[in-house]
Amino acid sequence: MQLSKSQYVRGLQCHKSLWLYKHRKDTITPTSPQKEFIFETGNRVGKLAQTLFPGGIEIEFDPGDYDGMIAKTRLLIDRGQDVIYEATFKSRNVLILADILVRNGEAWDLYEVKSSSDAKPQHKPDAAIQWYVIKDQLPMGKAHIVHVNSDYVFTGELDVSALFSIRDITDEVLDLQAGIGQNLASMEAMLQGGEPEIRKGPQCTSPYECDFKDYCWRDVPYPSVFNLYRMNGGQKFELFHDGKVSYADVCNLTLTQTQKLQVDSALSGEIYIDHEKIREFVDSAVYPINFLDFETFNNAIPRFVGQKPYRTAIPFQYSLHILHEDGEIEHREFLADESRDPRPEIAARLAADVTAEGSIVAFSQATEKSIIRRLAAESAEHAEALTAMDDRFIDLLKPFQQLMYYHPDFHGSFSIKSILPAMFPDDDALDYKNLDIQAGDMASAIYADLDQVNDIEEKRKIRNSLLAYCRLDTLAMVMIWRELGGIANL
């Protein structure tokens, strides 16, 4: 049975994952917008990396004619072509497409392109299987990983040679050659049999989140030991395989304070409330109260001056609900034009929209505070107003993480996506599942590609969906605050 390099790497992580991919693709988890964005980012980074080695010819991908791709690769080599993109080879029933193959004297150098900010351990088997296939047909020189340099600062014109780093991994690739034949034989034998019985373990998420996890974990109840707050992953698997799966199974074990409360609350169905501490928390706010939430995105290929790959979170949107002392609520929002740097306008709008006095409430405030600090540093005109916001913040995560309020349906999670449905289970207006965009990473991935959308109506729908998502984030905070306020007055 033919394998590709990605299937080989999949098999190294988990034989069952490879078997399911080959025999039961119907059980795969549908690709999310976040994964689609990561895949598309990889394609763009790969195309850009080709410019490091100019003059190359790309083998056009044709899934219906791999033999034709292999023949074109051989023809280019025989004609003296020095740089080939997506060079295609097959040997020992393994098909590989090398990102970049460069002639170096009598030998050939392999360059595997990754959109990550470093050469990671899991990248080496990927390059090793390519070397294994190509070395039977060409003399090989060096193997490299080409990855994004996260220290690169965009100055207005993209410097591709500075954007990428190249790491020589030849020694590591050569060290892995001895085991590849045995690995392939083991995979081939496994694929000829029935679905493998493999215990759940770290391989379900590392080094990659398996896209068959939903299928393999379908027998794990919710909640289970895997939901225990900040328990070491290895300990969770140990408990699970020891038959301690449910909360009832672990209630007599030594647990942290949060884990103990989590288990006791779930088993009793009781909400834990520390009225005095909640009262102190709510009373610390000064009206008008500004409930603020940003959405940001990162690029592997930076677009805006001063941006670093993966390290500069660019704010493109915010929602602001303002709660006045008389109970009146007003809403303000901003969503940037995706075709230009959003930071100058978002700084100006934020300085105007947030009230000059009163508290600013964020959920896990570190993100919002760091964004505002960066905006202040980049905007001399609005620096004073933005800097003055820093000391006004109140973190809405605090009463939950510090166990002033614990609901049995939190199941050890203190994200707003867990808190909101637990506190307001029957309010459709507060249900993220009713939105087209349901998570921040989804919003980031969609916005990051919005400048590529040409259909005006489609772009309008996406922008409305982004606004609706961010609006619910701050409306949720208002509702949670009011609920805590009601509890404080009991």
RODO-2510 file (C-alpha; in nm, 4 decimals, decimal comma):
residues 490
     n   res          X          Y          Z
     1     m     0,0000     0,0000     0,0000
     2     q     0,1523     0,3321    -0,1085
     3     l     0,2456     0,5888     0,1541
     4     s     0,3190     0,9597     0,1265
     5     k     0,5663     1,1382     0,3512
     6     s     0,2806     1,2900     0,5566
     7     q     0,1248     0,9453     0,5978
     8     y     0,4592     0,8057     0,7107
     9     v     0,4882     1,0801     0,9738
    10     r     0,1279     1,0112     1,0772
    11     g     0,2158     0,6440     1,1213
    12     l     0,5144     0,7317     1,3385
    13     q     0,2841     0,9236     1,5709
    14     c     0,0182     0,6509     1,5835
    15     h    -0,0395     0,3353     1,3795
    16     k    -0,4115     0,3536     1,4424
    17     s    -0,4286     0,7040     1,2979
    18     l    -0,2603     0,5807     0,9787
    19     w    -0,4894     0,2759     0,9586
    20     l    -0,7990     0,4941     0,9956
    21     y    -0,6681     0,7360     0,7343
    22     k    -0,6227     0,4508     0,4891
    23     h    -0,9346     0,2459     0,5735
    24     r    -1,1880     0,4622     0,7611
    25     k    -1,1550     0,8182     0,6384
    26     d    -1,5248     0,8603     0,7116
    27     t    -1,4350     0,8861     1,0827
    28     i    -1,2061     1,1869     1,0406
    29     t    -1,2936     1,5094     1,2220
    30     p    -1,3926     1,7815     0,9701
    31     t    -1,1245     2,0416     0,9101
    32     s    -1,1782     2,3603     1,1106
    33     p    -1,1226     2,7144     0,9734
    34     q    -0,8177     2,7359     1,2007
    35     k    -0,6617     2,4253     1,0443
    36     e    -0,7503     2,5473     0,6957
    37     f    -0,5744     2,8737     0,7766
    38     i    -0,2655     2,6870     0,9011
    39     f    -0,2641     2,4778     0,5838
    40     e    -0,2985     2,7843     0,3623
    41     t    -0,0257     2,9627     0,5587
    42     g     0,2016     2,6671     0,4923
    43     n     0,1333     2,6936     0,1205
    44     r     0,2123     3,0650     0,1136
    45     v     0,5292     3,0234     0,3160
    46     g     0,6357     2,7402     0,0868
    47     k     0,5847     2,9514    -0,2250
    48     l     0,7757     3,2435    -0,0745
    49     a     1,0642     3,0208     0,0338
    50     q     1,1102     2,9138    -0,3275
    51     t     1,2368     3,2652    -0,4024
    52     l     1,5403     3,1902    -0,1849
    53     f     1,6476     2,9598    -0,4676
    54     p     1,5594     3,1457    -0,7900
    55     g     1,5472     2,9920    -1,1321
    56     g     1,3681     2,6790    -1,0234
    57     i     1,0940     2,4929    -1,2055
    58     e     0,7946     2,3593    -1,0139
    59     i     0,6431     2,0182    -1,0790
    60     e     0,2718     2,0859    -1,1116
    61     f     0,0701     1,8802    -0,8659
    62     d    -0,1570     1,6253    -1,0323
    63     p    -0,3097     1,3739    -0,7879
    64     g    -0,4305     1,1668    -1,0808
    65     d    -0,0891     1,1272    -1,2398
    66     y     0,1935     1,0839    -0,9911
    67     d     0,3859     0,8826    -1,2483
    68     g     0,3746     1,1856    -1,4767
    69     m     0,5102     1,4068    -1,1992
    70     i     0,7944     1,1616    -1,1382
    71     a     0,8740     1,1520    -1,5108
    72     k     0,8831     1,5343    -1,5320
    73     t     1,1186     1,5475    -1,2337
    74     r     1,3566     1,2979    -1,3954
    75     l     1,3444     1,4871    -1,7260
    76     l     1,4429     1,8137    -1,5547
    77     i     1,7304     1,6433    -1,3753
    78     d     1,8572     1,4855    -1,6972
    79     r     1,8380     1,8203    -1,8771
    80     g     2,0591     1,9861    -1,6168
    81     q     1,8011     2,1815    -1,4183
    82     d     1,9670     2,2966    -1,0940
    83     v     1,6628     2,3902    -0,8797
    84     i     1,3358     2,1967    -0,8704
    85     y     1,0320     2,2763    -0,6581
    86     e     0,8061     1,9870    -0,5523
    87     a     1,0458     1,7347    -0,7041
    88     t     0,8574     1,4036    -0,7069
    89     f     1,0055     1,0592    -0,6423
    90     k     0,8825     0,7138    -0,5559
    91     s     1,0767     0,4247    -0,4090
    92     r     0,9821     0,1207    -0,2020
    93     n     0,6168     0,2187    -0,2379
    94     v     0,6716     0,5607    -0,0767
    95     l     0,5838     0,8748    -0,2728
    96     i     0,7451     1,2052    -0,1759
    97     l     0,7340     1,5626    -0,3025
    98     a     1,0460     1,7526    -0,1981
    99     d     0,9764     2,1190    -0,1321
   100     i     1,3034     2,2377    -0,2827
   101     l     1,5803     2,0298    -0,4383
   102     v     1,9038     2,2085    -0,5329
   103     r     2,1979     2,0691    -0,7311
   104     n     2,5244     2,1128    -0,5398
   105     g     2,8097     1,9918    -0,7594
   106     e     2,7587     1,6197    -0,8128
   107     a     2,5102     1,5934    -0,5251
   108     w     2,1678     1,7340    -0,4408
   109     d     2,0639     1,9306    -0,1344
   110     l     1,7181     1,8926     0,0182
   111     y     1,5292     2,1877     0,1668
   112     e     1,2111     2,1114     0,3598
   113     v     1,0061     2,4275     0,4221
   114     k     0,8070     2,4708     0,7439
   115     s     0,5859     2,7645     0,8382
   116     s     0,6830     2,7300     1,2060
   117     s     0,9257     2,9641     1,3810
   118     d     1,1796     2,6892     1,4479
   119     a     1,3006     2,3522     1,3278
   120     k     1,1106     2,1111     1,5522
   121     p     1,1892     1,7477     1,6363
   122     q     0,8918     1,6208     1,4333
   123     h     1,0295     1,7880     1,1202
   124     k     1,3312     1,5572     1,1086
   125     p     1,1444     1,2323     1,0253
   126     d     0,9662     1,4277     0,7511
   127     a     1,2990     1,5193     0,5905
   128     a     1,4433     1,1751     0,6666
   129     i     1,1797     0,9825     0,4696
   130     q     1,2399     1,2121     0,1703
   131     w     1,6123     1,1478     0,1903
   132     y     1,5425     0,7747     0,2162
   133     v     1,3440     0,7778    -0,1075
   134     i     1,5655     1,0144    -0,3075
   135     k     1,9023     0,8596    -0,2123
   136     d     1,8201     0,5495    -0,4151
   137     q     1,7998     0,7661    -0,7263
   138     l     2,0323     1,0635    -0,6729
   139     p     2,3549     1,1319    -0,4826
   140     m     2,2547     1,3373    -0,1776
   141     g     2,4513     1,6187    -0,0185
   142     k     2,2838     1,8075     0,2658
   143     a     1,9391     1,8203     0,4285
   144     h     1,7942     2,1433     0,5649
   145     i     1,4877     2,2819     0,7355
   146     v     1,3789     2,6252     0,6131
   147     h     1,1647     2,7971     0,8767
   148     v     1,0337     3,1431     0,9574
   149     n     1,2629     3,3699     1,1577
   150     s     1,0427     3,5124     1,4331
   151     d     1,3029     3,7824     1,5120
   152     y     1,2624     3,9394     1,1686
   153     v     1,1066     4,2873     1,1770
   154     f     0,9120     4,4036     0,8730
   155     t     1,0242     4,7532     0,7712
   156     g     0,7917     4,8121     0,4784
   157     e     0,9566     4,5960     0,2142
   158     l     0,9777     4,2199     0,2609
   159     d     1,3321     4,0853     0,2883
   160     v     1,2832     3,7173     0,2141
   161     s     1,6410     3,6224     0,3012
   162     a     1,5952     3,7732     0,6486
   163     l     1,2434     3,6340     0,6931
   164     f     1,3703     3,2761     0,6718
   165     s     1,6301     3,0803     0,8649
   166     i     1,7938     2,7688     0,7237
   167     r     1,9122     2,4908     0,9537
   168     d     2,1358     2,2046     0,8459
   169     i     1,9908     1,8781     0,9828
   170     t     2,1966     1,6379     0,7709
   171     d     2,3441     1,4504     1,0671
   172     e     2,0015     1,3977     1,2270
   173     v     1,8540     1,2804     0,8953
   174     l     2,1378     1,0321     0,8434
   175     d     2,0942     0,8982     1,1974
   176     l     1,7271     0,8245     1,1226
   177     q     1,7923     0,6284     0,8023
   178     a     1,8652     0,2987     0,9765
   179     g     1,5182     0,2766     1,1291
   180     i     1,3068     0,3780     0,8304
   181     g     1,2989     0,0364     0,6620
   182     q     1,1764    -0,1290     0,9795
   183     n     0,9197     0,1477     1,0328
   184     l     0,7816     0,1015     0,6831
   185     a     0,7641    -0,2755     0,7191
   186     s     0,5778    -0,2394     1,0467
   187     m     0,3304     0,0046     0,8937
   188     e     0,2750    -0,2137     0,5880
   189     a     0,2019    -0,5186     0,8027
   190     m    -0,0294    -0,3176     1,0255
   191     l    -0,2256    -0,1815     0,7288
   192     q    -0,2936    -0,5344     0,6036
   193     g    -0,4775    -0,6229     0,9249
   194     g    -0,7800    -0,4959     1,1112
   195     e    -0,8118    -0,1750     1,3101
   196     p    -0,5255    -0,1690     1,5624
   197     e    -0,5969    -0,1666     1,9348
   198     i    -0,3920     0,1224     2,0684
   199     r    -0,4379     0,2782     2,4106
   200     k    -0,5189     0,6435     2,4417
   201     g    -0,2096     0,8410     2,5257
   202     p     0,0015     1,1499     2,4538
   203     q     0,0208     1,0472     2,0874
   204     c    -0,3419     1,1578     2,0543
   205     t    -0,2313     1,5213     2,0692
   206     s     0,1472     1,5283     2,0282
   207     p     0,3268     1,6305     1,8220
   208     y     0,0058     1,6975     1,6282
   209     e    -0,3598     1,6960     1,7299
   210     c    -0,4913     1,3791     1,5693
   211     d    -0,7866     1,4342     1,3392
   212     f    -0,9294     1,0967     1,4446
   213     k    -0,9340     1,1800     1,8147
   214     d    -1,3122     1,2314     1,8251
   215     y    -1,3596     0,8804     1,6880
   216     c    -1,1047     0,7149     1,9138
   217     w    -1,2270     0,8968     2,2251
   218     r    -1,5974     0,8427     2,1622
   219     d    -1,6185     0,6109     2,4639
   220     v    -1,4750     0,8684     2,7059
   221     p    -1,7589     1,0210     2,9105
   222     y    -1,7952     1,3911     2,9747
   223     p    -1,6853     1,4983     3,2245
   224     s    -1,3995     1,2626     3,3021
   225     v    -1,0557     1,2653     3,4604
   226     f    -0,9347     1,4410     3,1459
   227     n    -1,1293     1,7495     3,2572
   228     l    -0,9564     1,7774     3,5940
   229     y    -0,8115     2,1241     3,6387
   230     r    -0,4384     2,1500     3,5691
   231     m    -0,3623     1,7838     3,6298
   232     n    -0,0548     1,6500     3,4550
   233     g    -0,1471     1,4759     3,1318
   234     g     0,0502     1,1653     3,2177
   235     q    -0,1330     1,1363     3,5491
   236     k    -0,4680     1,1638     3,3722
   237     f    -0,3825     0,8796     3,1361
   238     e    -0,2550     0,6711     3,4278
   239     l    -0,5827     0,7183     3,6138
   240     f    -0,7893     0,6476     3,3035
   241     h    -0,6113     0,3228     3,2222
   242     d    -0,6368     0,2234     3,5886
   243     g    -1,0151     0,2405     3,5562
   244     k    -1,0527     0,5739     3,7344
   245     v    -1,2501     0,7541     3,4657
   246     s    -1,5351     0,9498     3,6245
   247     y    -1,5322     1,2113     3,9018
   248     a    -1,6814     0,9529     4,1370
   249     d    -1,3778     0,7325     4,0745
   250     v    -1,1325     0,9991     4,1957
   251     c    -1,3239     1,1712     4,4750
   252     n    -1,1166     0,9987     4,7454
   253     l    -0,7788     1,0704     4,5836
   254     t    -0,5450     1,3513     4,6840
   255     l    -0,6483     1,6494     4,4727
   256     t    -0,5678     2,0194     4,4619
   257     q    -0,8169     2,2633     4,6142
   258     t    -0,9607     2,3481     4,2731
   259     q    -0,9790     1,9851     4,1630
   260     k    -1,1472     1,8887     4,4917
   261     l    -1,4064     2,1636     4,4517
   262     q    -1,4573     2,0649     4,0891
   263     v    -1,5292     1,7021     4,1808
   264     d    -1,7395     1,7741     4,4907
   265     s    -1,9477     2,0358     4,3102
   266     a    -2,0140     1,8070     4,0127
   267     l    -2,1155     1,5157     4,2346
   268     s    -2,3409     1,7263     4,4579
   269     g    -2,4743     1,9532     4,1841
   270     e    -2,4226     2,2520     4,4160
   271     i    -2,2862     2,5943     4,3232
   272     y    -2,0132     2,7207     4,5539
   273     i    -2,0346     3,0926     4,6385
   274     d    -1,8187     3,3094     4,8645
   275     h    -2,0581     3,6032     4,9062
   276     e    -1,8164     3,8270     5,0958
   277     k    -1,5337     3,8002     4,8441
   278     i    -1,7723     3,8503     4,5524
   279     r    -1,9121     4,1589     4,7224
   280     e    -1,5597     4,2995     4,7637
   281     f    -1,4815     4,2246     4,4007
   282     v    -1,7967     4,3882     4,2611
   283     d    -1,7632     4,6898     4,4913
   284     s    -1,4127     4,7564     4,3605
   285     a    -1,5546     4,8819     4,0283
   286     v    -1,6108     5,2471     3,9479
   287     y    -1,8913     5,3519     3,7133
   288     p    -1,9197     5,3773     3,4197
   289     i    -1,7815     5,0270     3,3718
   290     n    -1,6235     4,9572     3,0324
   291     f    -1,6350     4,5912     2,9266
   292     l    -1,3645     4,5534     2,6628
   293     d    -1,2504     4,2704     2,4371
   294     f    -1,0039     4,2683     2,1467
   295     e    -0,9520     4,0250     1,8622
   296     t    -0,6021     3,9958     1,7167
   297     f    -0,4191     3,8046     1,4464
   298     n    -0,0611     3,7006     1,3758
   299     n     0,1017     3,6443     1,0392
   300     a     0,3793     3,4087     0,9411
   301     i     0,4514     3,6589     0,6644
   302     p     0,4262     4,0063     0,8213
   303     r     0,2318     4,2762     0,6410
   304     f     0,2730     4,5836     0,8588
   305     v     0,5715     4,7927     0,9672
   306     g     0,7213     4,6760     1,2957
   307     q     0,5464     4,3386     1,2811
   308     k     0,7376     4,0200     1,3655
   309     p     0,6250     3,6792     1,2398
   310     y     0,4080     3,5082     1,5012
   311     r     0,5249     3,7481     1,7714
   312     t     0,3259     4,0635     1,7011
   313     a    -0,0434     4,0283     1,7750
   314     i    -0,2155     4,2867     1,5572
   315     p    -0,5485     4,4061     1,7043
   316     f    -0,8078     4,4365     1,4307
   317     q    -1,1305     4,4587     1,6276
   318     y    -1,2794     4,5443     1,9632
   319     s    -1,6186     4,5429     2,1289
   320     l    -1,7047     4,7748     2,4153
   321     h    -2,0146     4,7590     2,6329
   322     i    -2,0462     5,0451     2,8800
   323     l    -2,2560     4,9902     3,1915
   324     h    -2,3691     5,3115     3,3617
   325     e    -2,4636     5,3383     3,7259
   326     d    -2,8330     5,3828     3,6406
   327     g    -2,8278     5,0480     3,4584
   328     e    -2,8145     5,1915     3,1056
   329     i    -2,5942     4,9968     2,8634
   330     e    -2,4410     5,1355     2,5460
   331     h    -2,2372     4,9485     2,2897
   332     r    -1,9475     5,0663     2,0749
   333     e    -1,7392     4,8597     1,8363
   334     f    -1,4672     4,8776     1,5769
   335     l    -1,3645     4,6417     1,2968
   336     a    -1,0691     4,7462     1,0860
   337     d    -1,0406     4,7664     0,7099
   338     e    -0,8555     4,4456     0,6293
   339     s    -0,6562     4,6080     0,3490
   340     r    -0,4439     4,8347     0,5719
   341     d    -0,2660     4,8450     0,9065
   342     p    -0,5456     4,8657     1,1667
   343     r    -0,3341     4,9956     1,4544
   344     p    -0,3438     5,3735     1,3945
   345     e    -0,7231     5,3802     1,3602
   346     i    -0,7917     5,1361     1,6411
   347     a    -0,5758     5,3455     1,8745
   348     a    -0,7698     5,6605     1,7870
   349     r    -1,1102     5,4958     1,8131
   350     l    -1,0283     5,3254     2,1416
   351     a    -0,9054     5,6496     2,2980
   352     a    -1,2354     5,8105     2,1992
   353     d    -1,4695     5,5226     2,2870
   354     v    -1,3502     5,4169     2,6329
   355     t    -1,4869     5,6585     2,8925
   356     a    -1,2346     5,8923     3,0521
   357     e    -1,3373     5,7747     3,3991
   358     g    -1,4548     5,4437     3,5380
   359     s    -1,3294     5,0866     3,5461
   360     i    -1,2326     4,8751     3,2476
   361     v    -1,3297     4,5097     3,2756
   362     a    -1,1641     4,2397     3,0668
   363     f    -1,1694     3,8639     3,0893
   364     s    -0,8096     3,7576     3,1549
   365     q    -0,6901     4,1170     3,1433
   366     a    -0,3256     4,0540     3,0490
   367     t    -0,4115     4,0377     2,6785
   368     e    -0,6102     4,3608     2,6683
   369     k    -0,3555     4,5473     2,8792
   370     s    -0,0621     4,4369     2,6638
   371     i    -0,2443     4,5389     2,3451
   372     i    -0,3203     4,8849     2,4811
   373     r     0,0386     4,9302     2,5980
   374     r     0,1681     4,8474     2,2509
   375     l    -0,0832     5,0811     2,0896
   376     a     0,0259     5,3582     2,3276
   377     a     0,3901     5,2998     2,2386
   378     e     0,3094     5,3212     1,8680
   379     s     0,0750     5,6214     1,8811
   380     a     0,2227     5,9427     2,0190
   381     e    -0,1033     6,1288     1,9609
   382     h    -0,3079     5,8933     2,1794
   383     a    -0,0377     5,7618     2,4114
   384     e    -0,1499     5,9617     2,7145
   385     a    -0,5134     5,8523     2,6949
   386     l    -0,4220     5,4902     2,6304
   387     t    -0,1558     5,4729     2,9012
   388     a    -0,4020     5,6129     3,1555
   389     m    -0,6239     5,3072     3,1018
   390     d    -0,3711     5,0639     3,2452
   391     d    -0,4489     5,1168     3,6159
   392     r    -0,8259     5,1067     3,5624
   393     f    -0,8501     4,7385     3,4729
   394     i    -1,0433     4,4757     3,6627
   395     d    -1,0047     4,1102     3,5653
   396     l    -1,3364     3,9265     3,5433
   397     l    -1,1492     3,5961     3,5516
   398     k    -1,0470     3,6619     3,9133
   399     p    -1,3684     3,5621     4,0980
   400     f    -1,3778     3,2321     3,9116
   401     q    -1,0131     3,1365     3,9139
   402     q    -0,9884     3,2316     4,2821
   403     l    -1,2934     3,0159     4,3557
   404     m    -1,5264     3,2898     4,4749
   405     y    -1,7866     3,1318     4,2455
   406     y    -1,7816     2,7784     4,1146
   407     h    -2,0562     2,6099     3,9147
   408     p    -2,0582     2,2307     3,8704
   409     d    -2,0907     2,2730     3,4934
   410     f    -1,7550     2,4542     3,4700
   411     h    -1,5816     2,1140     3,4802
   412     g    -1,2500     2,2710     3,5667
   413     s    -1,2537     2,5295     3,2891
   414     f    -1,2586     2,9010     3,3626
   415     s    -1,2925     3,0212     3,0061
   416     i    -1,5835     3,2489     2,9273
   417     k    -1,7069     2,9780     2,6860
   418     s    -1,7511     2,7484     2,9878
   419     i    -1,8759     3,0041     3,2388
   420     l    -2,1464     3,1619     3,0230
   421     p    -2,3531     2,8488     2,9402
   422     a    -2,3225     2,7278     3,3001
   423     m    -2,4611     3,0540     3,4407
   424     f    -2,7154     3,1155     3,1597
   425     p    -2,8043     2,7704     3,0227
   426     d    -3,1357     2,8649     2,8624
   427     d    -3,0524     3,1992     2,6992
   428     d    -3,0161     3,1562     2,3223
   429     a    -2,8922     3,5134     2,2881
   430     l    -2,5871     3,4156     2,4936
   431     d    -2,5110     3,0921     2,3097
   432     y    -2,1940     3,1021     2,0982
   433     k    -2,3170     2,7950     1,9104
   434     n    -2,5745     3,0169     1,7392
   435     l    -2,2996     3,2239     1,5777
   436     d    -2,1146     3,1621     1,2518
   437     i    -1,7873     3,2393     1,4319
   438     q    -1,7651     3,0702     1,7694
   439     a    -1,4089     3,1172     1,8949
   440     g    -1,1323     3,3739     1,8974
   441     d    -0,8855     3,1632     1,7008
   442     m    -1,1542     3,1127     1,4373
   443     a    -1,2072     3,4910     1,4186
   444     s    -0,8328     3,5480     1,3849
   445     a    -0,7938     3,2908     1,1082
   446     i    -1,0891     3,4277     0,9120
   447     y    -0,9846     3,7923     0,9411
   448     a    -0,6231     3,7171     0,8515
   449     d    -0,7421     3,5974     0,5097
   450     l    -1,0183     3,8537     0,4626
   451     d    -0,8042     4,0675     0,2310
   452     q    -0,8038     3,7699    -0,0086
   453     v    -1,1860     3,7650    -0,0359
   454     n    -1,2991     3,9464    -0,3502
   455     d    -1,6748     3,8842    -0,3343
   456     i    -1,8277     4,1975    -0,1768
   457     e    -2,1331     4,0189    -0,0383
   458     e    -1,9241     3,7387     0,1099
   459     k    -1,6928     3,9932     0,2702
   460     r    -1,9912     4,1772     0,4191
   461     k    -2,1232     3,8544     0,5710
   462     i    -1,7848     3,7732     0,7210
   463     r    -1,7489     4,1192     0,8711
   464     n    -2,0968     4,0967     1,0243
   465     s    -2,0090     3,7574     1,1711
   466     l    -1,6902     3,8995     1,3219
   467     l    -1,8829     4,1862     1,4780
   468     a    -2,1447     3,9490     1,6202
   469     y    -1,8811     3,7270     1,7780
   470     c    -1,6860     4,0054     1,9454
   471     r    -2,0107     4,1739     2,0563
   472     l    -2,1160     3,8588     2,2388
   473     d    -1,7816     3,8448     2,4188
   474     t    -1,8447     4,1768     2,5910
   475     l    -2,2188     4,1254     2,6324
   476     a    -2,1315     3,8010     2,8097
   477     m    -1,9098     3,9936     3,0498
   478     v    -2,1899     4,2383     3,1253
   479     m    -2,4333     3,9566     3,2020
   480     i    -2,1817     3,7725     3,4195
   481     w    -2,1026     4,0950     3,6056
   482     r    -2,4680     4,1614     3,6697
   483     e    -2,5171     3,8070     3,7957
   484     l    -2,2253     3,8482     4,0343
   485     g    -2,3700     4,1816     4,1435
   486     g    -2,6995     4,0163     4,2244
   487     i    -2,5189     3,7506     4,4270
   488     a    -2,3229     4,0183     4,6159
   489     n    -2,6472     4,1822     4,7291
   490     l    -2,8024     3,8620     4,8641
***
